[in-house]
Amino acid sequence: MTMPHIHSSPFDVEAVRRDFPILSQRLANDRPLVYLDTAASSQKPRVVIDKMVECFEQYNSNVHRGIHQLGDRMTTELENAREKVRAFIGAGDIDEIVFTSGTTMSLNMVAHGWGRKFLKAGDEILLNPMEHHANIVPWQLAAKSTGAVLKFIPLTDDGRLDMQSLDRLLTPRTKMLAVTAMSNVLGTVNPVGELARRAHDVGALICVDGAQSVPHSATDVRSGGIDFLAFSGHKLYGPTGIGVLYARKELLEAMDPFLAGGHMIREVYEQSSTWADPPAKFEAGTCPFVEAVGLGAAIDYVLSLGLDQIAKYEHELSIAAHRRMSDVEGVRILGPSPEQKGAILSFTVEGLHAHDLSDLLDREGVAIRAGHHCTMPLHDLLNLTSTARASFAFYNTFAEVDCLVEAVLAAKKVFRRGT
Ligand SMILES: Cc1ncc(COP(=O)(O)O)c(C=O)c1O
């Protein structure tokens, strides 16, 4: 029998769930959907879907081009969305917000547009093993083409950055510290403010992967001392195909464009071109303008719930999930204690491969993620090839935490019978 959870949050999760059409569906065998894969991609509230339908039905037209009423309206909506992003992350200037296709594109823009231009042989780029491939591989390419060297901050046994090693690793040779604000596997929340300060002390810049942190906690690029910030719309309750690169204006002015074509130019001659001012300089071609407007609607929605409320509720869910899961025999939970991490629970179950586990959970309607989660260096370090990951959002319930744990217990029984 499941004990009722006692929690103090006044968060009205049932009302919130009604905002997400997908959550009320039944899956195979009439199972309700228990969606615990928000870290991979979040679900979308009705207001986001409606706003995008409104764009398509009422004023769809290319932006910054047409001198007609539809083009004007669509451009205004796009620039309103840019302003919403600016305010959401505390940037000082709307021109510091570049729309991209997602975190991966944003990080590539920094590694290529800044890295290839400013890195020299012997310069150092500081990474760490918990990074997503999107914040490792672009730096490998930049290092290869410039002769820069990749260094890695070691992790503590419980999956945090070993901050003491920074004294040794951060030197005047360090030019870039690229770090995730929240690990997509361990859930570790990294001390971005301190890292920024220490990077700046040696003259380095900091590039923050905000894919997991921006949707779940307040971000302030100026007080955090962040030079570059990347995140994705689809993890922030917005659509796919849209993301953001924030960078301080002087950095955007100094670095090279990554993609070239229409809209990003000032003058084009047969043999050469000059660039438009940022952000246009980094938005070659037709930008995903309807998706950007959808992201703006998602930001409005998140703000209407309150980021502090969201963070508090998700933390309570995470604590409950960790507490219940740690009681299951044979389960190993990865990463630091739930107090030091976001609402992500990655784990292994003795004798059960993560893919088999997720398959069995899926039969109960419980959607989790299994695999290396685009973090092979981290899995190498953990001596694992794959892990199971449940990730939570404000639309999840304590009853769903129970479903997860009960489904894991049931999966263990299936395998015990099979052996
Ligand atoms: C920490 C982190 N960084 C980067 C990415 C890449 O995001 P996208 O696939 O939206 O570009 C992800 C996606 O899972 C992530 O979790």
The ligand as an ORCA input file, in Angstrom:
! r2SCAN-3c Opt
* xyz 0 1
  C      22.500     19.663    -20.724
  C      22.092     19.615    -22.180
  N      22.801     20.305    -23.071
  C      22.494     20.320    -24.371
  C      21.436     19.592    -24.859
  C      21.123     19.637    -26.313
  O      19.894     20.285    -26.505
  P      19.221     20.313    -27.944
  O      19.136     18.884    -28.380
  O      17.876     20.926    -27.704
  O      20.086     21.136    -28.830
  C      20.672     18.832    -23.968
  C      19.562     17.985    -24.454
  O      19.225     16.983    -23.890
  C      21.002     18.851    -22.593
  O      20.310     18.145    -21.689
*
